[in-house]
């Protein structure tokens, strides 16, 4: 999958993300640019427990799109090894305030507005035995609970709400260098390696059913997962 992503990005004449004064510069095309600090300063789970990471804009899971892109998974799933599903603690990847939480079909969803940038909200899914409540302040690396179990993968999204439409950003592009180095040690060479370029997703679009399920000819045209090294 890594080689496939590298081959696909060659010759596009396009840089999706660049480092500018310690910020992730997200190229938004017709939705404009977003400057966001690399404010995720802790890993939200034990990296050694993860076997695969889904690619941003992939067909993994279901539709999770924003005000600028349609019918794509604009978040990351983290697939644990079988022995880790029920013993995986979940941590806050940034300091901030719990602004919303509610029970999902599997566990709880917790949303944290980051202290470093109030426009950024980190969304963590499928947590059990939650240790926080709405209004609580959390510090980076604080334990929030446990992954729900083998009913589903862990997943995390990052929302940005500026003056324009709500944007969904790849968590990997907002990770500090120290945090990303933990994933680099598991075989992810660059932040771009876990994101499909937008131009490719638009060339090979997905189709979405009413409830968000993907279908159509391009489900497997592009890679959906990055396998981590042991």
N, C-alpha and C positions, 0 to 999 in steps of 0.2 A: 504494500500500500504506500509506503514512504516513497519508493521509486516512482510509483505511478503518479503521485502528487507532484514530485519534482519534475517529471516529464511534462505533465500537463501545464505547469507554470512557466516552462521555458518558452521564450519567444512571444510572450503576451505583451511585452512592452509596457508593463504595468507593475507598480509597487503597491501592494495592498497595505502594508504597515511599515512605518519607519520609526526610528527612535529620534526624538527631538527634545533635547533638554530634559531627559528623563521621563518623557511622556509617550504614550502610544498615540500615534496620529492615524486615525481610522479614515481611510479614503471612502467617502460616502457617495461619490458620483453625484447623481441628480438630487440627493438629499443633503449634500454639503459635507463638510469635514467636522469631526468631533475630536477635540483635544482632551484627553483624560490622563491623569497621573497614573503611574503604575502603583496602584493603591492596595492590591491584594498582597499582603505581606506575610501570610501564613497559608500553608496547605490546608484544604478543608477536610482532608482525610489522610489516611496512611497510604502514601504512594506505593509502597511495597506490596499492598494488597490488591492492586489494580492490574488486570490483564489486558484490557482494551480501553481506548478512549475514542468516542465518536468524533467525527469531523464536524466542525461548524459549517452549516449549510448542507449537511448530508440528508439522506433519507432515513436515518436512524430514528426510531421512535415514531413521533407524530409531528404534524405541523406545529411549529412554534415560531411565528414570524412577527414582524413589526410594522411600523408605518412606512417603511421604505422598500421592503422586500416581501414577496408573497410565497407561500407554499414551500417552506424549507424548515429544517430544524436549526434554528439560530441559538443553539445552546450546546453544551457538551454532556454526553452520558459517560459514566465511568463504570465499567463492568468489572466487578471484583472476581478474584479467584473463588471457587466454590466454598473453600473453607473459611472465607472472610465475610461472607454475606451477612451473617448474624452477629458478627463480633467487630463491626466496623464503626468506630466512633466518628462523629461529624463535628467539625470545628468551624468557628467563624473565620473566614479568610481575611477579614478586615475589621477594624474597630468601627463602631457606629451605634445606631439605635434600631431596635426591633420595631418596625413600623406596621407590620401585618403578619398574621399567621392564622392558618386554618387547617382543618383536617381534610385530607385528600382521600382518594380511594385506597391508598396504601400509605399510612403514616401522615405526618404533618408537613406543610410547606411553611418555611420561615423566610421572611423578607427583612433584610437589614440595609438601612440607609447609611452609607459610609460617612464617617466623620471627615475624611479627607476631601470629599466632594459630595455635597448634598444632592446633586443631580444623578448620582449613581446608586442603584439599589441592587444588592446581590440577592438572588433567589435560590434557596436550597430546598430540595424536594425529598419527600419520603423519609422523614425522620420519626423515630419512635422515642418514647421516654424523654420528651423535650424538657430542657432545664430552664428555659427562658419564657417570658411573656411579653406581650406588646407593651412598649414603653421602656423596656429594660435597655440599659446601655451595656454593650459587650466590648471586650477588647479583642484584638487580633489574636487568633489561636485559642480563644475560649471554647470549651466544649459545649455543644448545643444539644447533644443527644446521640442516638445510635441510628445507623441505617436500618430501615424497616425489616430487611431480610431478603430471602430469595424470591419474593414476589416480583421484584423489579430491580432495575439498575439504580445506582445513585445518579443524580443529575444536578447541574448547577447552571443558572443563567445570570447574565448581567444586563440590567436595564439602564439606559441613559435617557433622561428627560430634560432636554434643553428647550430652546425657543421653538424648535421645529417638531416633527413627528417623533414619537417614542422610538428609540433605537435599541436593538439588542446587539451586544458586543461579545466577542470571544473572550472568555475569562483568561485564556493564556496570554492575550495581548495586554492585560492589565496586571499580570503577575510581576512582582519584583524580580530582579535577577536571581536573588537567592532562592526564591520559590521555584522559578522556572528551572534552575539548575537541578532540582530534585527530579523533575521530569526529564531533563536532558540526560541524567544518569540512567534513566530507564529506556533511552533510545530515541527520544524525540529531539531531532537535531536543531530545529528552529521553531519559533512560534507559528510561522506560516505553514509548517508541515501538518498541523492539525486543523487547518481551515481550507475549504475549497474556495478558490477565487470566485468572486461574484460573477465575473464574465463567463465562467464555465457553467455555473448553475443556470444562468440565463440562456446559455446555448443549449443545455440539456435540462429543460425545466421539468419539475415534478408536477403531478396533478394531485389535488386534494379532495377527498370526500367531505361531506358536510361536517362530520365530527373530527376531521383532521387526519384521517388515515391517508397515507400516500398510496398512489397507484400509478399505472401508466408504463410506458416503454422505457423510461429512464431510471427506474428504481435502482438498478445495479450498473448503470452506464459509468458512473463515477464511484470511487471508493467511499465507503461509509464509516469505516473504522480504522484506527491505527493500532496495530498490535505492539505492545510494549515488550522490551527485552527483559529477560529474567535477571 
